[in-house]
Structure formats: C-alpha cells, structure tokens
Amino acid sequence: SRAKDVTMPAKLPVNFFSLSSPVIDLFRGQLDYADHLRQDSEIVLYFFYAPWCGQSIAAREEIEHVASRLSDQVLFVAVNCWWNQGKCRKQKHFFYFPVIHLYHRSFGPIEYKGPMSAVYIEKFVRRVMTPLLYISSRSKLLDFLSNYEPGVLGYFEFNASPQPPGYLTFFTSALQSLKKDYLGTIRFGVITDKRVAKEISLVHSGSVYLHRHVNTSLIYPNDIMNYTAENICKWALENREMLIRWLRPHGGKSLLLNNELKKGPALLIFIPYNPLAEIHPLLDEITKVALEYHNCNKSQAAEPDLQHLGNTDSPAFDPSVPDAHMKLPETFSITKYPCCNTVVLPQWHLISRTHNVCELCINQTLGVKPNKVHVPHCNFLEIEAALDSFYLQEHTFFQVISNTIECSNFLSFYSPFSYYTACCRTVNRHFLSFISSEKTIFQTPKVAFSSHGKKDNTQHSIPHIEDRNCFIPDHITGTNITGLSCRTNKTLNLYLLDSNLFWIYAERLGASRSTHLKEFAAIVDLKEEVHYVLDENQSLARPTLETFIKNFSVLYSPLKRHLVDDPSVHFHEQHVITEVTTSTFHDTVFLSEKNVLLIYYVQWCGFCASLNHIFIQLARLLPPDNFTVARIDITRNDLPWEFMTDHLPTILFFPHQRKEQSVKFPEDFSVNLPNLLKFILHHSSLSSSEPCTKECLHEETVLQQGHISHLEREIQKLRSEISALHQAHDQLKAQLSEARREERRLQQQKHALEKQHRSLQLHSDQLQATYDQKNKELLEMAEKLQQLADASENLLKENTLLRILVAAREGKLQSKDEIKESLRSEQTLSEDDIPDSAATAPLEEKRIDIDTVETEHSSGNRTE
C-alpha cells in the first residue's frame, strides 16, 4: 500500500502591526470579533491583509500613519484574511491584497480602490466621515460651485425633529456615490439657509440641484423618479459634467488608459498633487483652461465661478458683512438665464465706425409647468424663429448713434407662452470700446423699451446656450480658446495624473528623468499614432496650456511630433549588429550608403532572442563595407507609422541607392542563414535604372569575387565545425550507451528494493497482528489480576474481623473458667459448714445459672 502523505501544519500567525500601533490587529482572522467592534464605532476602517503580500507590507506603514492622525475619530481594524483557520479566510474570498473597507454606522462596506498612499487614504476616510458639506452663506456657496468637481446640493429646512424629511435619503446617496465611484468626483452639499437656496432656485425643502459649469444645471425630477438614495446617486452620475478627469492606474493589468485614449485625442497633464492641501493654484489654472475650452457658447454663466477662483477673498462675498446676500449678482440665478444670440444689424447708414449690436433672447413663461422649475433648453428652431421675428421688427431698433439700450418683446410664432426679447445699442467697432459696451450692455439700469412690447426684467438676460460673438476678429482673440472644443474636429479630452505617483508614465511619454519639478503635459492621439510634448522649459501655466491646445487644434498644426528614444543604448564599434534608436534611425537607414538589413524586435520576445546567433553569423558573412545589419527595439523607440508592424521579428531590407524600395522578408519563410543570404543577394543585385558601364561591371565582378572568397572561407570554417560536431557526436553516443547501462543497473536495483520492500511490508503486517493479539491477552490478564486483587482485599478485611472475634471469645472463655473455679471453691467451703440439704439447693441453683450462662455464650457465638 502507498505511504500516506506527510504535511507540515501551517505556523501560527503573529502580529502584523506592532503592539503600540493604533491599529487593532486581528492576526488570527477573527472576523466575528471585528464585527462586534464595529457596533460601538461610527466610522470603521477594515484593512484586510495577507502577511506574505508585498503590497500589504508596503501599505502597513501608510495605514499606521493615517491611524495616528484619525484614531480618535475612526476605528482602524486590521484582519489577517490568509490564515486558513480564521473566519475571515472562510467567509471572504479576495482576489488581491490588501483590501480596505469603510463603514459609516450601518452603511457599508465602501471599498477604497485608490492609491495606497497615506494622503489619498486619509482624504477618502475624511470624505466618508463627512460626506456632506454644509452651506450656510453665499460665500460658501460660491466656493462649492467654483470647484472643478461636479456638485450636488440639497436644500433642507432644519426645523423638524430629528431631521427634515428626505435628509437621511440625501445623506445615504452621498455615501452611495462614494461606494460607486471611489475617486469621489461628486461633491454633496446641504444648504440650510432659505435665502441661499433661492440663489439656485431651490424653494421647497428636500429639493436637489446638480450644478454644471457649461451645460444647463438640473433639478432632481421628483415627479418622474422616486426620491431614493439609489436614484439620486444614479441621476447625479449620469448627468454630471466631467470637464477634467483624474486617472489613477492601480499598477496591475488594466484597460484604463486604453479605454480613455480610444475616445479621442487626450491632453495628459502631470502635476504634483496633495489631496489634503487646502489650496491648489496650479489645479485652479488648469480648471480655468478646461472651463474656457468647453464653454462652447461663450456663456457668461460660468464667469462668477471663474472669477471666484482667483478672488475668493472678495469683500462682496464676506459672510460677516451685513446683508451680504444683497451684493450677490442677481444674474447668478440660473433659472433666469434665457437662451441668447448676438446679432449685428445691417449698416444702412454711411457712418462706418459704428454699428448696432442686438442681444436676441428666448424667454419662456415658467407658469405653464409649475411642478417643473428648470432652465429652458435652447432649440435651433426657436432660435431661427426668433431671428426671423427679429428681422421683421428690425426698423424699430435702427438708430445711427445711440447711448441707450432699446428692448422689445414679441410673441413666438409657435407658442403663446414663449416670447422673444431683443435689446440693442450702438457699439463702436474699436475693440476696447466693444469690450466696455459688452460689459455694460445688460447692466445699465437705464433701459428704453419700445412700444412693441412691455417692460421686462432685462438684467436677467444672460447668454447661456447660444452666444456667438462672431464679429470679433480672430487676430484680436490671441490665445483665447473659449469654446474651442466645439469649433474643431480635433477635440481634446483633458486628464490629470498625480506626478508623485505616476511619473513613470510621463517618462514613457518623453519627460526628463532628472527634472526636480514634476510638471509635464502631452497630447496623445491614438488614432493618428502621434503624440506631442509641451516644452519642459516652459512653465505649466494657463497661457502655455492655451497656446499648446490651440496649436494642436489648427488645421496644419505647427507642433512637432515627439518620438521616444532609448537613452540606455551605448554604441560600441566591436558590435557586429548596430543598435538603432529613434534619433539614429534616418542616419543609419536612409542616409547610409550601405545596404541595410533592419530587424524589428522586443525584449520580451523569446523567439526573437533565439534568432540572435543567426543574425550575428549573417553580419559576419556580409562585407561590412557594403552591408549593415541593424536592429531596433520597438517598445523603447517610436517609429514612423509606415514602418510599424504587428509581426515579430520583422525583417526589412533597404537596398543601397533604393532605400524607398524597401523589401520585407516573407513571413512564410523560415528565418535561417541560407534563406536570409538568398533574400539579401536577390534584392541587392536588382538592376538599377541606369545602364551599367565597364567600370561598374568591373566593380561588380570584384564584389562578386570578394563574396565568393569570403563564402569559401566561411565554408571551410563550417566544415571544421562539422568535423568537431561529429567528434562531439561520437563522444555523446558513448556517454549515452554508458548512461543506458547505468539505467539498467539502477532498474535492477529498483526491482530488488521493491521486492525487499514488499517482504518487509508483509513481515510488518504479521508483527502488527501478533502485537494486537498479545495486547488483547495482556488486557484480559490485567482484568483478572484486578479481580484477584479485589478478592484478596476483601479476604484481608474478613481475616481482621475474625481475629477480633477470636480475641473476644478467648476473653469470654477465660472469664468463664475463673467463675467456675470460684464456684468450686465456694462449694467446698459450704459443704464443710452447711448441712447437705441446705447446701444442695444453692448448688443446684448455681448450676442452673452456669448452664444458663453457657447457653447464652453459645447462642451469642452462633449469632456473631
């Protein structure tokens, strides 16, 4: 029978964290105890680890750093989820380690999938601790809306106990968004002041508002969707506005970059980022660029946000100033933004330095749908109808020179609830005068209304969707990129990466490894297989980025394509194969006066490495004055797209004086020395377009003779190598025969050992049976001896009792004899003194008494 497998039990786990650490280390995987601890804490962080995992060991210090800062507010529990006897291993099945789960009271788990860095983990924990930001003043509202991240605001009146209706649902939706998107790109806020809520048209308690910088902001449709945490989170994620997106690759195999780059050209910006920092000046500059780039309608609605980014300490927004809310521009109320277009009146007069500019807007009556308070959506049909109506009323606004604003309202052709507003004034053609007029066109309180319409609140007519200031010349705008994403076919997607974590990606794109300031920007166009790098000598500022984006967006881009070079290649003259890089590609291949055989390879290709000896032999065979054998690593160097290939290794031959007629080695031919020589000689001997002269023929003959002599020397070398191989073959054959004999001898020994093993196994079975039988007999004998010992003990007890009885009997008999002797002596004395008759009676009585005593003694003995 086969011997049983012997396994060593696993060693008992030990503490993963130090005893002085603020992290509770459940190194035996006590998941039930961890759940017990969670019941008494509001915020709990679980750190599931494996003791052998390198990532777990690296993240241990980061977790301890976060715990040292937040241990008074958050309970940190580490659980060993690898020990096979622990409950964590039996109940949890993780595919990677470490895993971080957070619980907010009974809600969870919220898994953290971000970088294992202390600052990022702490930032995420703080977001879970306070998922809602409380907005109590207008300055805080502007701070919230000025952030580049999408914002969701809820208005709740805290006059009910314990919480207003819907507040817990909104609170849960904030945690739900963190659970679905670990990056936390949506910020949730709560407005507690009714006056502040009116600024974003939130009137009823429980209303939810999604802020968007460029597109129209939205209010949660309670009449269409149920008011649940899941629906609010889903609605916010589906309708959020992503102007800039953070990319945080986790370091493993992922399609994150590939999926994003396939969407179109991408601007990748690497900046050093600290999530815990209070201010991010560089990020604010990039945010301004993104807002301008995506502001397709040149809407002024985003201007309060942009201005507030640079003027956060403006006294107009100081909450300590009394009645500060009165200083907030009324135009900030987004529900009052109509859809506007800027048009220019035809010049029917002879004064060429002036013209009339009209702001044409579409207004909709909000009373038609009182249950839907939302921003009106612009429709091209309505814009066209408004334009037609405007030109029909054109003579009304004709003024040669006017310093006032004329406004007029006229009904829509399609709906009695919609009307158009047109406000016109004379504007100087000079740019400065135009800018001055543009700033005051809707802020001048003196507005003259035409008799064609009624007076309206025109200060709310802020362009939001359709605003085309097309009469501004292009040369005046300079590096202005406002709305450029909608005016070009090469729209860029903007991405941010933390250079402290992902600088290796920047180096792969062309960033310098020796730079101390880790700021870098590059545009990658995957479809065109090109990418451009922002000059590292220029600072990563707003004007630089705008110029970079504009140069890429023009039809004939002046940007120079960047090709990645391999800086680790060192050239040595003694190498028979030349290593080509991006910088030496044209010099070595196209500008060389030799025939070039170029091999494309990658370092991880095992088949490519197995062919190296063939290429080395080929390089030694070919004359070095006329032929060059070169290779290039396509993973470490960028090449023009026409030379890219999917098959490795790929071999191209560039004939001398006909480099444009490069020939590819057939893929169906095996790569060996004869095939390569035939391929090279065939394509290098092609006739040129010019007739060969005598001198050419002589050179060709000399070249062929040199080839022949060179090949003869190589053939002689090959013959000597073949003879050496024959000798080695004979030696190997002798060694193989010796190995076979040794194998047969070992086989015989193996059979003998197996036979001996079987006999020993049989003898072992017999001994085992004898052992079992003897053991059984010994058990029976031991049982009998125990019985004898018990009987002997009983006999000893009875013997002792008998001795006591015998001693008592002897004492009684002795006393009896003494009595008899005394009686006899008394009888003798009485016989001498008393008469016979008188003496006889007492004597009989005594006899009777003696007999009675004897009878009693005998009966007592029998009883005992």
Rosetta blueprint (number, residue, H / E / L):
1 S L
2 R L
3 A L
4 K L
5 D L
6 V L
7 T L
8 M L
9 P L
10 A L
11 K L
12 L L
13 P L
14 V L
15 N L
16 F L
17 F L
18 S L
19 L L
20 S L
21 S L
22 P L
23 V L
24 I E
25 D E
26 L E
27 F L
28 R L
29 G L
30 Q L
31 L H
32 D H
33 Y H
34 A H
35 D H
36 H H
37 L H
38 R H
39 Q L
40 D L
41 S L
42 E L
43 I E
44 V E
45 L E
46 Y E
47 F E
48 F E
49 Y E
50 A L
51 P L
52 W L
53 C L
54 G H
55 Q H
56 S H
57 I H
58 A H
59 A H
60 R H
61 E H
62 E H
63 I H
64 E H
65 H H
66 V H
67 A H
68 S H
69 R H
70 L H
71 S L
72 D L
73 Q L
74 V L
75 L E
76 F E
77 V E
78 A E
79 V E
80 N E
81 C L
82 W L
83 W L
84 N L
85 Q L
86 G L
87 K H
88 C H
89 R H
90 K H
91 Q H
92 K L
93 H L
94 F L
95 F L
96 Y L
97 F L
98 P L
99 V E
100 I E
101 H E
102 L E
103 Y E
104 H E
105 R L
106 S L
107 F E
108 G E
109 P E
110 I E
111 E E
112 Y E
113 K L
114 G L
115 P L
116 M L
117 S L
118 A H
119 V H
120 Y H
121 I H
122 E H
123 K H
124 F H
125 V H
126 R H
127 R H
128 V H
129 M H
130 T L
131 P L
132 L E
133 L E
134 Y E
135 I E
136 S L
137 S L
138 R H
139 S H
140 K H
141 L H
142 L H
143 D H
144 F H
145 L H
146 S H
147 N L
148 Y L
149 E L
150 P L
151 G E
152 V E
153 L E
154 G E
155 Y E
156 F L
157 E L
158 F L
159 N L
160 A L
161 S L
162 P L
163 Q L
164 P L
165 P L
166 G L
167 Y H
168 L H
169 T H
170 F H
171 F H
172 T H
173 S H
174 A H
175 L H
176 Q H
177 S H
178 L H
179 K H
180 K H
181 D L
182 Y L
183 L L
184 G L
185 T L
186 I L
187 R E
188 F E
189 G E
190 V E
191 I E
192 T L
193 D L
194 K H
195 R H
196 V H
197 A H
198 K H
199 E L
200 I L
201 S L
202 L L
203 V L
204 H L
205 S L
206 G L
207 S E
208 V E
209 Y E
210 L E
211 H E
212 R L
213 H L
214 V L
215 N L
216 T L
217 S L
218 L E
219 I E
220 Y L
221 P L
222 N L
223 D L
224 I L
225 M L
226 N L
227 Y L
228 T L
229 A H
230 E H
231 N H
232 I H
233 C H
234 K H
235 W H
236 A H
237 L H
238 E H
239 N H
240 R L
241 E L
242 M L
243 L L
244 I E
245 R E
246 W E
247 L L
248 R L
249 P L
250 H L
251 G L
252 G L
253 K L
254 S L
255 L L
256 L H
257 L H
258 N H
259 N H
260 E H
261 L H
262 K L
263 K L
264 G L
265 P L
266 A E
267 L E
268 L E
269 I E
270 F E
271 I E
272 P L
273 Y L
274 N L
275 P L
276 L L
277 A L
278 E L
279 I L
280 H L
281 P H
282 L H
283 L H
284 D H
285 E H
286 I H
287 T H
288 K H
289 V H
290 A H
291 L H
292 E H
293 Y H
294 H H
295 N L
296 C L
297 N L
298 K L
299 S L
300 Q H
301 A H
302 A H
303 E H
304 P H
305 D H
306 L H
307 Q H
308 H H
309 L H
310 G H
311 N L
312 T L
313 D L
314 S L
315 P H
316 A H
317 F H
318 D L
319 P L
320 S L
321 V L
322 P L
323 D L
324 A H
325 H H
326 M H
327 K H
328 L L
329 P L
330 E H
331 T H
332 F H
333 S L
334 I H
335 T H
336 K H
337 Y L
338 P L
339 C E
340 C E
341 N E
342 T E
343 V E
344 V E
345 L L
346 P L
347 Q L
348 W L
349 H L
350 L L
351 I L
352 S L
353 R L
354 T E
355 H E
356 N E
357 V E
358 C E
359 E E
360 L E
361 C E
362 I E
363 N E
364 Q E
365 T L
366 L H
367 G H
368 V H
369 K L
370 P L
371 N L
372 K L
373 V L
374 H L
375 V L
376 P L
377 H L
378 C L
379 N L
380 F H
381 L H
382 E H
383 I H
384 E H
385 A H
386 A H
387 L H
388 D H
389 S H
390 F H
391 Y H
392 L H
393 Q L
394 E H
395 H H
396 T H
397 F H
398 F L
399 Q L
400 V L
401 I L
402 S L
403 N L
404 T L
405 I E
406 E E
407 C E
408 S E
409 N E
410 F E
411 L E
412 S L
413 F L
414 Y L
415 S L
416 P L
417 F L
418 S E
419 Y E
420 Y E
421 T E
422 A E
423 C E
424 C E
425 R E
426 T E
427 V E
428 N E
429 R L
430 H L
431 F H
432 L H
433 S H
434 F H
435 I H
436 S H
437 S H
438 E H
439 K H
440 T H
441 I L
442 F L
443 Q L
444 T L
445 P L
446 K L
447 V E
448 A E
449 F E
450 S L
451 S L
452 H L
453 G L
454 K L
455 K L
456 D L
457 N L
458 T H
459 Q H
460 H H
461 S L
462 I L
463 P L
464 H L
465 I L
466 E L
467 D L
468 R L
469 N L
470 C L
471 F L
472 I L
473 P L
474 D H
475 H H
476 I H
477 T H
478 G L
479 T L
480 N L
481 I L
482 T L
483 G L
484 L H
485 S H
486 C H
487 R L
488 T L
489 N L
490 K L
491 T L
492 L L
493 N E
494 L E
495 Y E
496 L E
497 L E
498 D E
499 S H
500 N H
501 L H
502 F H
503 W H
504 I H
505 Y H
506 A H
507 E H
508 R H
509 L H
510 G L
511 A L
512 S L
513 R L
514 S L
515 T L
516 H L
517 L L
518 K L
519 E L
520 F E
521 A E
522 A E
523 I E
524 V E
525 D E
526 L L
527 K L
528 E L
529 E L
530 V E
531 H E
532 Y E
533 V E
534 L L
535 D L
536 E L
537 N L
538 Q L
539 S L
540 L L
541 A L
542 R H
543 P H
544 T H
545 L H
546 E H
547 T H
548 F H
549 I H
550 K H
551 N H
552 F H
553 S H
554 V L
555 L L
556 Y L
557 S L
558 P L
559 L L
560 K L
561 R L
562 H L
563 L L
564 V L
565 D L
566 D L
567 P L
568 S L
569 V L
570 H L
571 F L
572 H L
573 E L
574 Q L
575 H L
576 V L
577 I L
578 T E
579 E E
580 V L
581 T L
582 T L
583 S L
584 T L
585 F H
586 H H
587 D H
588 T H
589 V H
590 F H
591 L L
592 S L
593 E L
594 K L
595 N E
596 V E
597 L E
598 L E
599 I E
600 Y E
601 Y E
602 V L
603 Q L
604 W L
605 C L
606 G H
607 F H
608 C H
609 A H
610 S H
611 L L
612 N H
613 H H
614 I H
615 F H
616 I H
617 Q H
618 L H
619 A H
620 R H
621 L H
622 L L
623 P L
624 P L
625 D L
626 N L
627 F E
628 T E
629 V E
630 A E
631 R E
632 I E
633 D E
634 I L
635 T L
636 R L
637 N L
638 D L
639 L L
640 P L
641 W H
642 E H
643 F H
644 M L
645 T L
646 D L
647 H L
648 L L
649 P L
650 T E
651 I E
652 L E
653 F E
654 F E
655 P L
656 H L
657 Q L
658 R L
659 K H
660 E H
661 Q H
662 S L
663 V E
664 K E
665 F L
666 P L
667 E L
668 D L
669 F L
670 S L
671 V L
672 N L
673 L H
674 P H
675 N H
676 L H
677 L H
678 K H
679 F H
680 I H
681 L H
682 H H
683 H H
684 S H
685 S L
686 L L
687 S L
688 S L
689 S L
690 E L
691 P L
692 C L
693 T L
694 K H
695 E H
696 C H
697 L H
698 H H
699 E H
700 E H
701 T H
702 V H
703 L H
704 Q H
705 Q H
706 G H
707 H H
708 I H
709 S H
710 H H
711 L H
712 E H
713 R H
714 E H
715 I H
716 Q H
717 K H
718 L H
719 R H
720 S H
721 E H
722 I H
723 S H
724 A H
725 L H
726 H H
727 Q H
728 A H
729 H H
730 D H
731 Q H
732 L H
733 K H
734 A H
735 Q H
736 L H
737 S H
738 E H
739 A H
740 R H
741 R H
742 E H
743 E H
744 R H
745 R H
746 L H
747 Q H
748 Q H
749 Q H
750 K H
751 H H
752 A H
753 L H
754 E H
755 K H
756 Q H
757 H H
758 R H
759 S H
760 L H
761 Q H
762 L H
763 H H
764 S H
765 D H
766 Q H
767 L H
768 Q H
769 A H
770 T H
771 Y H
772 D H
773 Q H
774 K H
775 N H
776 K H
777 E H
778 L H
779 L H
780 E H
781 M H
782 A H
783 E H
784 K H
785 L H
786 Q H
787 Q H
788 L H
789 A H
790 D H
791 A H
792 S H
793 E H
794 N H
795 L H
796 L H
797 K H
798 E H
799 N H
800 T H
801 L H
802 L H
803 R H
804 I H
805 L H
806 V H
807 A H
808 A H
809 R H
810 E H
811 G H
812 K H
813 L H
814 Q H
815 S H
816 K H
817 D H
818 E H
819 I H
820 K H
821 E H
822 S H
823 L H
824 R H
825 S H
826 E H
827 Q H
828 T H
829 L H
830 S H
831 E H
832 D H
833 D H
834 I L
835 P L
836 D H
837 S H
838 A H
839 A H
840 T H
841 A H
842 P H
843 L H
844 E H
845 E H
846 K H
847 R H
848 I H
849 D H
850 I H
851 D H
852 T H
853 V H
854 E H
855 T H
856 E H
857 H H
858 S H
859 S H
860 G H
861 N H
862 R H
863 T H
864 E L
